[in-house]
Amino acid sequence: MTLRLLLLTLFVAMSSSLVAQQTYIHAGSLFDGTGEQMRSNVTIIVDDGRIVDVRDGLLNPDSESVLIDLSDKTVLPGFIDLHVHLENETGPDRYLDRFTKNPEDIAFESSRNAKKTLLAGFTTVRDLGGTGVNTSLRDAIRTGYVDGPRVISVGKSLATTGGHADPTNSFKRELMGNPGPESGVVNGADEAREAVRQNYKLGVDHIKITSTGGVLSVAKSGQNPQFMEDELEAIIETARDYEMHVAAHAHGKEGMLRAVKAGVHTIEHGTYMDEEVMQAMVDNDTYYVPTITAGKFVAEKAEVEGYYPPLVVPKAREIGPLIQNTFGEAYRYGVKIAFGTDAGVFHHGDNAKEFGFMVEAGMPEIEALLSATQTASVVLGLENEIGSIEAGKSADIIAVSGNPLSDISVLENVNFVMKEGIVYKSE
């Protein structure tokens, strides 16, 4: 046997040995994401990034395996946040960023935001709008160049001219130009179809539309409808052809109702929904992603002089404080609710504050946990991959000190984070 062949044989043998090594995780308490019960003293066995078994009792690993002792912790599936913006973060200079920052700057900042999110216990996020860097960030995380959560990207949100997510709002006329479908701005059904196909060409996972005005855009209305029915239908039909769902930013009733009836998958924010909208959402199997944390944050910062442009301030004061109450009404009505925060509007890494606001508005702790695990995985169509601690699923596992069923705030201090079998945080 030649030396080269001998070395190759040894390398293969060593690689096989490493792959065969299993990790045993001792969980003192386990919320596995499959129902409403906590389990005590459970062993989770992980192999090659996946959960291979979940057994009762704290089992002793063999000599070839690794033990992670979380017997004094509560162990949970990695959380899923269905509404984040990893490319940016709140700050009084945010509105200047589009004039001063290059794509490379945004890319480095987004990688920082992604890591903060992962270390906060969120192992999967749906990024609902940026410049397109978010899609590249998804790929960089997937290939291991950057530490961050699994990213589901919509690329650039779709808007109408002058609407929320028109990238040239507030520019002086010489700079406005006339952005079209390539920039995510559409007028009419044909351009709506073209924009969806353009986003598909750019590699996005799903589509987001801004079906009403928004709070932080420098435009007058925060709630007027901004798409016509034929435009909505064109977007949703085209997205379905490409196996993508559509998320709809919506504050005002009319734009929300149009979007729900047209067949969007999720309503984001939902501030002014009433019983007519709620019933339409129930009838159309539409999920509600509330983003209470963002609403509270913008209302608070609206009182800080200079934090937001003058046109934004009254919208933030009016709309921000209403979302938590809307959430409570939607929960009691029976609308299906999935976890999402709008992180980026507030500071990345603070995502878990949303749990406390949900409980404060009347949702039991266990249901809040399910909204960020089981339910969110179903929204993404990834229920066979993530959202619970079961054999065959990705090893996305976190742990906290204390019992979140008696004190939901413990989720704001995550002690342990594993994603796809790799430990990123262990205190």
C-alpha positions as CSV (number, residue, x, y, z in Angstrom):
1,M,0.0,0.0,0.0
2,T,1.4,3.4,-1.0
3,L,1.8,6.1,1.6
4,R,-0.8,8.2,-0.1
5,L,-3.4,5.4,-0.1
6,L,-2.5,4.6,3.6
7,L,-3.2,8.3,4.6
8,L,-6.4,8.3,2.6
9,T,-7.6,5.1,4.4
10,L,-6.7,6.6,7.8
11,F,-8.6,9.8,6.9
12,V,-11.7,8.0,5.9
13,A,-11.6,5.9,9.1
14,M,-11.2,9.0,11.3
15,S,-14.0,10.8,9.4
16,S,-16.3,7.8,9.9
17,S,-15.5,7.7,13.6
18,L,-16.3,11.4,13.9
19,V,-19.6,11.0,12.1
20,A,-20.6,8.0,14.2
21,Q,-20.1,10.0,17.4
22,Q,-23.4,10.8,19.1
23,T,-24.3,13.5,21.5
24,Y,-26.5,12.8,24.5
25,I,-28.4,15.7,26.0
26,H,-29.8,15.4,29.5
27,A,-32.9,17.5,29.9
28,G,-34.2,18.1,33.4
29,S,-37.5,19.5,31.9
30,L,-38.4,19.2,28.2
31,F,-41.0,21.1,26.2
32,D,-40.8,19.1,23.0
33,G,-43.2,21.2,20.9
34,T,-45.6,18.4,20.2
35,G,-48.3,19.3,22.7
36,E,-49.1,21.0,26.0
37,Q,-47.1,18.8,28.4
38,M,-43.7,19.2,29.9
39,R,-41.6,16.1,30.4
40,S,-39.1,15.5,33.2
41,N,-35.7,13.8,33.0
42,V,-35.4,13.1,29.3
43,T,-32.4,12.2,27.1
44,I,-32.2,13.5,23.6
45,I,-29.7,11.7,21.3
46,V,-28.2,13.7,18.4
47,D,-26.3,12.2,15.5
48,D,-24.9,14.1,12.5
49,G,-27.0,17.2,13.1
50,R,-30.3,15.4,13.6
51,I,-32.3,14.0,16.5
52,V,-32.2,10.3,16.4
53,D,-34.1,9.5,19.6
54,V,-35.9,11.0,22.6
55,R,-36.0,8.7,25.6
56,D,-37.4,8.9,29.1
57,G,-34.7,8.9,31.8
58,L,-31.2,10.4,32.0
59,L,-29.4,7.7,30.1
60,N,-25.6,7.2,30.3
61,P,-23.8,7.6,27.0
62,D,-21.3,5.0,25.8
63,S,-17.6,5.8,25.7
64,E,-17.8,7.0,22.1
65,S,-20.5,9.6,22.8
66,V,-20.5,13.1,24.2
67,L,-22.8,14.2,27.1
68,I,-24.3,17.7,27.4
69,D,-25.8,18.0,30.9
70,L,-28.8,20.3,31.0
71,S,-30.5,18.4,33.8
72,D,-31.0,21.6,35.7
73,K,-32.5,23.4,32.7
74,T,-35.7,23.5,30.7
75,V,-35.0,22.4,27.2
76,L,-37.0,23.5,24.2
77,P,-37.0,23.4,20.4
78,G,-35.1,26.3,18.8
79,F,-37.6,29.2,18.3
80,I,-38.9,30.4,15.0
81,D,-39.5,34.2,14.4
82,L,-41.6,34.7,11.3
83,H,-41.0,38.4,11.0
84,V,-37.5,39.9,11.2
85,H,-35.3,42.3,9.1
86,L,-31.7,41.2,9.5
87,E,-30.3,43.8,7.2
88,N,-30.9,46.8,9.5
89,E,-31.5,47.8,13.1
90,T,-33.3,50.7,14.6
91,G,-31.6,54.0,15.3
92,P,-32.0,57.7,14.7
93,D,-29.6,57.5,11.7
94,R,-31.4,54.6,10.0
95,Y,-33.0,56.9,7.4
96,L,-29.6,58.0,6.2
97,D,-28.3,54.5,5.8
98,R,-29.6,54.1,2.3
99,F,-27.4,57.1,1.2
100,T,-24.3,56.3,3.2
101,K,-24.0,52.5,3.3
102,N,-22.9,50.2,0.6
103,P,-24.1,46.6,0.1
104,E,-20.9,45.4,1.7
105,D,-21.7,47.4,4.9
106,I,-25.2,46.0,5.0
107,A,-23.8,42.5,4.6
108,F,-21.4,42.8,7.6
109,E,-24.1,44.4,9.8
110,S,-26.6,41.7,8.8
111,S,-24.2,39.0,9.8
112,R,-23.9,40.6,13.2
113,N,-27.6,40.8,13.6
114,A,-28.0,37.2,12.5
115,K,-25.6,36.0,15.2
116,K,-27.4,38.0,17.9
117,T,-30.6,36.4,16.9
118,L,-29.2,32.9,17.0
119,L,-27.7,33.4,20.4
120,A,-31.1,34.6,21.7
121,G,-32.4,31.1,20.9
122,F,-34.0,31.7,17.5
123,T,-32.7,29.0,15.2
124,T,-35.0,29.9,12.3
125,V,-36.3,33.2,11.0
126,R,-38.3,34.5,8.1
127,D,-36.7,37.7,6.9
128,L,-39.5,39.8,5.6
129,G,-37.8,42.4,3.5
130,G,-34.5,44.0,2.7
131,T,-32.4,44.9,-0.3
132,G,-31.6,41.4,-1.3
133,V,-28.6,41.0,1.0
134,N,-30.9,38.9,3.2
135,T,-31.0,36.2,0.5
136,S,-27.2,36.2,0.3
137,L,-27.0,36.1,4.0
138,R,-29.3,33.0,4.0
139,D,-26.9,31.3,1.7
140,A,-23.8,32.3,3.7
141,I,-25.3,30.9,6.8
142,R,-26.4,27.7,5.0
143,T,-22.8,27.1,3.8
144,G,-21.3,27.9,7.2
145,Y,-19.5,31.2,6.3
146,V,-21.6,33.1,8.9
147,D,-23.1,32.0,12.2
148,G,-26.9,32.7,12.3
149,P,-30.3,31.1,12.2
150,R,-31.8,29.3,9.3
151,V,-33.1,32.1,7.1
152,I,-36.2,32.0,5.0
153,S,-35.9,35.1,2.7
154,V,-38.4,37.2,0.7
155,G,-35.7,39.4,-0.7
156,K,-37.3,42.8,-1.4
157,S,-40.9,43.4,-0.3
158,L,-43.3,44.3,-3.1
159,A,-45.0,47.7,-3.0
160,T,-46.9,50.1,-5.2
161,T,-45.6,53.5,-6.3
162,G,-45.3,55.7,-3.2
163,G,-46.5,52.8,-1.0
164,H,-44.8,51.3,2.0
165,A,-41.6,49.7,0.7
166,D,-41.2,51.9,-2.3
167,P,-37.5,52.4,-1.8
168,T,-37.5,56.1,-3.1
169,N,-40.1,57.5,-0.6
170,S,-38.9,60.9,0.7
171,F,-36.2,61.3,-1.9
172,K,-36.0,64.6,-3.7
173,R,-37.5,64.4,-7.2
174,E,-34.2,64.2,-9.0
175,L,-33.4,61.0,-7.1
176,M,-36.8,59.4,-7.1
177,G,-36.7,58.1,-10.7
178,N,-39.5,55.6,-11.5
179,P,-38.7,52.2,-9.9
180,G,-40.5,49.3,-11.3
181,P,-40.8,45.5,-10.8
182,E,-37.0,45.0,-10.7
183,S,-37.0,47.2,-7.6
184,G,-40.1,45.6,-6.2
185,V,-42.5,48.4,-7.2
186,V,-45.6,47.4,-9.2
187,N,-48.6,49.1,-10.8
188,G,-51.1,46.7,-12.4
189,A,-51.5,43.0,-12.6
190,D,-48.8,42.4,-15.3
191,E,-46.1,44.2,-13.3
192,A,-47.3,42.3,-10.2
193,R,-46.6,39.0,-12.0
194,E,-43.3,40.3,-13.3
195,A,-42.1,41.3,-9.8
196,V,-42.9,37.8,-8.4
197,R,-41.0,36.2,-11.2
198,Q,-38.1,38.6,-10.8
199,N,-37.9,37.7,-7.1
200,Y,-38.0,34.0,-7.9
201,K,-35.2,34.6,-10.4
202,L,-33.2,36.2,-7.5
203,G,-33.6,33.1,-5.4
204,V,-36.1,34.1,-2.7
205,D,-38.1,31.6,-0.8
206,H,-41.4,33.5,-0.5
207,I,-43.1,36.8,-1.3
208,K,-44.0,39.7,0.9
209,I,-46.4,42.6,0.0
210,T,-47.1,45.8,1.7
211,S,-50.9,45.8,1.3
212,T,-51.4,48.9,3.4
213,G,-49.4,52.0,4.4
214,G,-46.8,51.5,7.1
215,V,-45.5,53.2,10.2
216,L,-41.9,53.8,9.5
217,S,-42.0,54.7,5.8
218,V,-41.8,58.4,5.1
219,A,-45.3,58.6,3.6
220,K,-48.5,60.1,5.0
221,S,-50.8,57.2,5.6
222,G,-50.0,54.2,7.9
223,Q,-53.1,52.3,7.0
224,N,-54.6,53.0,3.5
225,P,-55.0,50.1,1.1
226,Q,-52.2,50.1,-1.5
227,F,-52.9,47.2,-3.8
228,M,-56.0,46.6,-6.0
229,E,-57.7,43.3,-6.1
230,D,-56.4,42.3,-9.5
231,E,-52.8,43.1,-8.4
232,L,-53.2,41.0,-5.3
233,E,-54.7,38.1,-7.2
234,A,-51.9,38.3,-9.8
235,I,-49.2,38.2,-7.1
236,I,-50.7,35.3,-5.2
237,E,-51.5,33.2,-8.2
238,T,-48.0,33.6,-9.6
239,A,-46.4,32.9,-6.2
240,R,-48.4,29.7,-6.0
241,D,-47.1,28.6,-9.4
242,Y,-43.6,28.9,-8.0
243,E,-44.5,27.2,-4.7
244,M,-44.1,30.3,-2.7
245,H,-46.5,31.8,-0.1
246,V,-47.3,35.5,0.3
247,A,-47.0,37.4,3.6
248,A,-48.9,40.7,3.8
249,H,-47.9,43.7,5.9
250,A,-51.2,45.3,6.8
251,H,-52.5,47.8,9.4
252,G,-55.7,49.1,7.9
253,K,-58.9,47.1,7.6
254,E,-59.7,47.5,3.9
255,G,-56.2,46.5,2.6
256,M,-56.1,43.7,5.1
257,L,-59.5,42.3,4.0
258,R,-58.5,42.5,0.3
259,A,-55.3,40.6,1.0
260,V,-57.1,37.9,3.1
261,K,-59.8,37.3,0.5
262,A,-57.1,37.2,-2.3
263,G,-55.4,34.3,-0.4
264,V,-52.3,35.6,1.4
265,H,-50.8,33.1,3.9
266,T,-50.1,35.5,6.8
267,I,-51.1,38.9,7.9
268,E,-48.4,40.9,9.6
269,H,-49.2,43.5,12.3
270,G,-53.0,43.5,11.7
271,T,-53.6,46.6,13.8
272,Y,-57.1,47.7,12.7
273,M,-58.6,44.2,12.1
274,D,-62.1,43.9,13.3
275,E,-64.5,40.9,13.6
276,E,-65.2,41.0,9.8
277,V,-61.5,40.6,9.1
278,M,-61.0,38.0,11.8
279,Q,-63.8,35.9,10.4
280,A,-62.4,36.2,6.9
281,M,-59.0,35.0,8.3
282,V,-60.7,32.0,9.9
283,D,-62.6,31.2,6.7
284,N,-59.5,31.5,4.5
285,D,-57.1,29.7,6.9
286,T,-54.9,32.8,7.2
287,Y,-52.4,33.1,10.0
288,Y,-51.8,36.2,12.1
289,V,-48.2,37.3,13.0
290,P,-48.7,40.1,15.5
291,T,-45.3,41.9,16.1
292,I,-46.4,43.4,19.5
293,T,-42.8,44.3,20.5
294,A,-42.3,46.5,17.4
295,G,-45.5,48.3,18.1
296,K,-44.5,49.1,21.7
297,F,-41.0,50.1,20.6
298,V,-42.1,52.6,18.0
299,A,-44.6,54.2,20.3
300,E,-41.9,54.7,22.9
301,K,-39.4,56.1,20.5
302,A,-41.9,58.4,18.9
303,E,-41.6,60.5,22.1
304,V,-37.8,60.9,21.6
305,E,-37.2,64.0,19.7
306,G,-35.4,63.4,16.4
307,Y,-35.5,59.6,16.6
308,Y,-38.0,59.4,13.7
309,P,-38.8,61.9,10.9
310,P,-41.7,64.2,11.6
311,L,-44.0,62.4,9.2
312,V,-43.4,59.1,11.0
313,V,-44.0,60.3,14.6
314,P,-47.8,60.6,14.6
315,K,-48.2,57.2,12.9
316,A,-45.9,55.6,15.5
317,R,-47.9,57.2,18.3
318,E,-51.2,56.1,16.9
319,I,-50.6,52.6,15.5
320,G,-47.9,51.2,17.8
321,P,-49.8,51.0,21.1
322,L,-52.8,49.3,19.4
323,I,-51.2,46.0,18.3
324,Q,-51.2,44.2,21.7
325,N,-55.0,44.8,22.1
326,T,-55.7,43.6,18.6
327,F,-53.6,40.5,19.3
328,G,-55.8,39.7,22.4
329,E,-59.0,40.2,20.5
330,A,-57.8,38.0,17.6
331,Y,-56.7,35.3,20.0
332,R,-60.0,35.2,21.8
333,Y,-61.8,35.1,18.4
334,G,-60.0,32.0,17.3
335,V,-57.6,33.4,14.6
336,K,-54.6,31.2,14.1
337,I,-51.5,33.0,15.6
338,A,-47.9,32.4,14.7
339,F,-44.9,34.1,16.4
340,G,-43.3,37.1,14.8
341,T,-41.7,40.2,16.2
342,D,-40.5,42.6,13.4
343,A,-37.0,42.6,14.9
344,G,-34.9,45.3,13.3
345,V,-37.6,47.8,14.1
346,F,-36.3,47.2,17.6
347,H,-33.0,45.7,18.6
348,H,-32.1,42.2,17.3
349,G,-31.7,39.7,20.1
350,D,-34.6,41.0,22.1
351,N,-37.1,38.8,20.1
352,A,-38.2,36.8,23.2
353,K,-39.8,39.9,24.7
354,E,-42.7,39.1,22.4
355,F,-43.6,36.1,24.6
356,G,-44.2,38.2,27.6
357,F,-46.5,40.6,25.7
358,M,-48.5,37.7,24.3
359,V,-49.1,36.3,27.7
360,E,-49.9,39.7,29.1
361,A,-52.6,40.0,26.5
362,G,-54.2,36.7,27.5
363,M,-52.5,33.9,25.6
364,P,-51.4,31.0,28.0
365,E,-47.7,30.4,28.2
366,I,-47.9,27.0,26.6
367,E,-49.7,28.4,23.5
368,A,-47.2,31.2,23.2
369,L,-44.4,28.6,23.1
370,L,-46.3,26.5,20.5
371,S,-46.8,29.7,18.3
372,A,-43.0,30.0,18.0
373,T,-42.3,26.3,17.5
374,Q,-45.0,23.9,16.1
375,T,-47.3,26.6,14.6
376,A,-44.5,28.6,13.0
377,S,-43.0,25.5,11.4
378,V,-46.4,24.7,9.8
379,V,-46.6,28.3,8.4
380,L,-43.2,27.7,6.7
381,G,-44.1,24.2,5.5
382,L,-41.2,22.9,7.5
383,E,-43.0,20.9,10.1
384,N,-41.1,17.7,9.2
385,E,-37.8,19.5,9.7
386,I,-38.1,21.9,12.6
387,G,-40.5,23.1,15.4
388,S,-40.3,20.1,17.7
389,I,-37.8,17.8,19.4
390,E,-38.6,14.5,17.8
391,A,-36.7,11.8,16.1
392,G,-35.8,12.7,12.5
393,K,-36.0,16.5,13.0
394,S,-33.0,18.9,12.8
395,A,-31.2,19.2,16.1
396,D,-32.3,22.7,16.9
397,I,-32.3,22.8,20.7
398,I,-32.1,25.5,23.3
399,A,-32.3,25.7,27.1
400,V,-33.1,28.2,29.8
401,S,-32.9,28.3,33.5
402,G,-36.3,28.2,35.2
403,N,-39.8,27.2,34.0
404,P,-41.3,29.4,31.2
405,L,-44.8,28.1,32.1
406,S,-44.6,29.9,35.4
407,D,-42.3,32.8,34.4
408,I,-42.3,33.4,30.6
409,S,-39.6,36.0,31.0
410,V,-36.9,33.3,31.5
411,L,-37.0,32.9,27.7
412,E,-35.2,36.3,27.4
413,N,-32.0,34.7,28.8
414,V,-31.2,31.6,26.8
415,N,-28.3,29.6,28.3
416,F,-27.7,27.0,25.5
417,V,-28.2,27.1,21.7
418,M,-27.7,24.2,19.3
419,K,-28.6,24.4,15.6
420,E,-28.3,21.4,13.3
421,G,-26.3,19.6,16.0
422,I,-23.7,22.4,16.4
423,V,-23.4,24.1,19.8
424,Y,-23.2,27.9,19.4
425,K,-23.8,28.9,23.0
426,S,-23.3,27.0,26.3
427,E,-23.2,28.9,29.6
